[in-house]
């Protein structure tokens, strides 16, 4: 039995024992794509008929950590709208790309179609104020990264991390593509823009390995040029009231 088959069997046993009345369930994440390691958790989305059951929960099943994404069927449209608004579409991707575990009445198939339509529409566009805030924030981070003394490695590494994250945010938004965090940041970034995304990742790696900020700063300049250029003087932002 392959690792993927083992994970699938574990997930099915979990759903049948813990959610006997489930209307549908799907295994997502690395386990569904066949690239999980022995330490990887299982991402399982479950549809339930009962109201007030929607939640995100982490449990352990048969010695393996499991992250559950539980939704009452009636809550799915509202939850998908929230997931899309975050621009990451975490659960949308689980339903779209995951392996079906259970679908007794076709509810899972319909939910997967809804997820697929939401993903095809892409994340919501940034507002003009969000674009300006993003350009200004990334410009400041780039300037601070270039100015950081090589001896201040803690500051340099922290700035490189935040610079990569904010540049990825703007670059994926420019392409109307989905963003990601953690291990999904480089995956989504390379999917959205293989050339500029790789330049950002290579630049970040150069800071980590050699302490040289120039490649990352040059990659950030390319991203900023796509979205209106660096923004310094002239930026204004109203305080929230």
C-alpha positions in Angstrom: 0.0 0.0 0.0 1.4 3.4 -1.0 1.6 6.3 1.5 -1.3 8.0 -0.4 -3.4 4.9 -0.1 -2.6 4.5 3.6 -3.6 8.1 4.2 -6.8 7.7 2.3 -7.7 4.6 4.3 -7.0 6.4 7.6 -9.1 9.3 6.6 -12.0 7.1 5.6 -11.9 5.3 9.0 -11.8 8.6 10.8 -14.9 9.9 9.0 -16.9 6.7 9.4 -16.1 6.5 13.1 -16.3 10.2 14.1 -18.9 11.5 11.6 -21.3 8.6 10.9 -24.0 11.0 9.5 -21.6 13.0 7.2 -23.1 14.2 3.9 -19.6 14.2 2.3 -15.9 14.2 3.1 -12.7 14.8 1.2 -9.0 14.3 1.9 -6.9 17.3 0.8 -3.4 18.7 1.2 -0.1 16.9 0.7 -1.6 13.5 1.5 -4.1 13.8 -1.4 -1.3 14.8 -3.8 0.9 12.0 -2.8 3.7 14.2 -1.5 3.2 13.8 2.3 5.9 12.7 4.6 5.6 10.5 7.7 5.2 13.6 9.8 2.6 15.2 7.6 -0.9 15.7 9.0 -4.1 14.8 7.2 -6.4 17.7 6.0 -9.9 16.4 6.0 -13.0 18.5 5.1 -16.4 17.2 6.3 -19.9 18.2 5.4 -22.6 17.8 8.1 -26.3 18.2 8.0 -26.6 19.8 11.4 -26.5 23.6 12.0 -24.0 25.1 14.4 -21.4 22.5 13.7 -19.0 24.5 11.5 -15.5 24.6 13.0 -11.8 24.0 12.4 -10.4 21.4 14.8 -7.1 19.5 15.2 -7.2 16.0 16.5 -5.1 12.8 16.5 -6.3 9.7 14.8 -4.5 6.4 14.8 -1.4 8.2 16.0 -1.5 10.8 13.2 -2.4 14.5 13.5 -5.5 15.5 11.6 -6.8 19.0 10.8 -10.5 18.9 10.3 -12.5 21.6 8.3 -16.0 20.9 9.4 -19.0 22.7 7.8 -22.7 22.4 8.1 -24.0 22.1 4.5 -26.0 25.3 4.8 -22.9 27.3 5.9 -20.9 26.4 2.8 -21.7 29.4 0.6 -20.9 31.9 3.4 -17.8 30.0 4.4 -16.5 29.8 0.8 -17.1 33.6 0.4 -15.0 34.1 3.6 -12.2 31.8 2.3 -12.1 33.5 -1.0 -11.9 37.0 0.6 -8.7 35.9 2.5 -7.1 35.4 -1.0 -5.7 32.0 0.0 -8.7 29.8 -0.7 -7.3 27.1 1.7 -10.5 25.1 2.0 -11.6 25.8 -1.6 -8.4 24.0 -2.8 -9.1 21.1 -0.5 -12.5 20.6 -2.0 -11.3 21.1 -5.6 -8.1 19.1 -5.5 -8.8 16.6 -2.8 -9.8 12.9 -2.9 -13.5 12.2 -2.2 -13.9 10.0 0.8 -17.7 9.9 1.1 -20.6 11.3 -1.0 -23.8 9.4 -0.3 -26.3 11.9 -1.8 -24.2 14.0 -4.2 -23.7 16.9 -1.7 -19.9 16.6 -2.0 -20.0 16.7 -5.8 -22.1 19.9 -5.7 -19.9 21.5 -3.1 -16.8 20.6 -5.1 -18.4 22.3 -8.2 -19.0 25.4 -6.1 -15.4 25.4 -4.9 -14.1 25.0 -8.5 -16.2 28.0 -9.7 -14.9 30.2 -6.8 -11.3 29.3 -7.6 -11.8 29.9 -11.3 -13.2 33.4 -10.5 -9.9 34.1 -8.6 -9.4 36.1 -5.4 -11.1 39.5 -5.0 -9.0 42.4 -6.5 -7.2 44.7 -4.1 -8.7 48.1 -3.6 -6.8 51.3 -4.7 -6.0 51.9 -1.0 -4.7 48.3 -0.5 -2.5 48.7 -3.6 -1.0 51.9 -2.2 -0.6 50.5 1.2 1.1 47.4 -0.3 3.5 49.4 -2.5 4.4 51.7 0.4 5.0 48.8 2.9 7.1 46.8 0.4 9.1 49.9 -0.5 9.9 50.5 3.2 10.9 46.9 3.7 13.1 46.9 0.7 14.8 50.2 1.9 15.4 48.8 5.4 16.7 45.5 4.0 19.3 47.3 1.8 20.3 49.5 4.8 20.6 46.7 7.3 24.3 46.3 8.3 25.5 42.8 7.3 26.6 42.2 11.0 22.9 42.6 12.1 21.9 39.1 10.8 18.8 38.8 13.0 17.4 42.1 11.6 18.5 41.2 8.0 16.8 37.8 8.1 13.6 39.2 9.6 13.4 41.9 7.0 14.0 39.3 4.2 11.2 37.2 5.4 8.7 40.1 5.6 9.9 41.4 2.2 9.3 38.1 0.5 5.9 37.8 2.0 4.8 41.3 1.0 6.3 41.0 -2.5 4.4 37.7 -2.9 1.2 39.4 -1.8 1.5 42.1 -4.5 2.8 39.8 -7.3 0.0 37.2 -6.8 -2.6 40.1 -6.7 -1.2 41.5 -9.9 -1.8 38.2 -11.6 -5.2 37.7 -10.0 -3.7 34.6 -8.5 -4.1 32.9 -5.2 -1.7 33.6 -2.4 -0.3 31.2 0.2 1.5 31.0 3.5 4.1 28.7 4.9 5.1 26.0 2.3 2.3 27.2 0.1 3.8 30.6 -0.4 6.6 29.5 -2.8 4.2 27.0 -4.5 1.6 29.7 -5.2 4.2 32.3 -6.1 5.9 30.1 -8.7 2.5 29.1 -10.1 1.5 32.8 -10.5 4.8 34.0 -12.0 7.6 31.5 -12.5 10.2 34.0 -13.5 9.6 36.8 -11.0 8.6 34.4 -8.3 11.8 32.4 -8.7 13.8 35.7 -8.6 12.2 36.6 -5.2 12.8 33.1 -3.8 16.4 33.0 -5.0 16.9 36.5 -3.6 15.5 35.5 -0.2 17.8 32.4 -0.2 20.8 34.6 -1.0 20.1 36.7 2.1 19.8 33.6 4.2 22.9 31.9 2.9 25.2 34.7 2.1 23.9 37.9 3.7 23.6 39.7 0.4 20.4 41.7 0.0 21.1 42.9 -3.6 19.4 40.0 -5.5 16.2 40.2 -3.4 16.1 44.0 -3.6 16.4 43.8 -7.4 13.6 41.2 -7.6 11.4 43.5 -5.4 12.1 46.4 -7.7 10.7 44.3 -10.6 7.5 43.6 -8.7 7.1 47.2 -7.7 7.6 48.3 -11.4 4.6 46.1 -12.3 2.3 47.8 -9.8 3.2 51.4 -10.1 6.7 51.6 -8.8 8.1 52.3 -5.3 6.0 54.6 -3.1 7.7 56.8 -0.5 6.8 60.6 -0.2 3.3 61.3 -1.1 1.8 58.3 0.6 -1.1 59.1 3.0 -3.3 56.8 5.0 -6.2 57.7 7.2 -6.3 56.2 10.7 -9.3 53.9 11.2 -12.0 55.4 13.3 
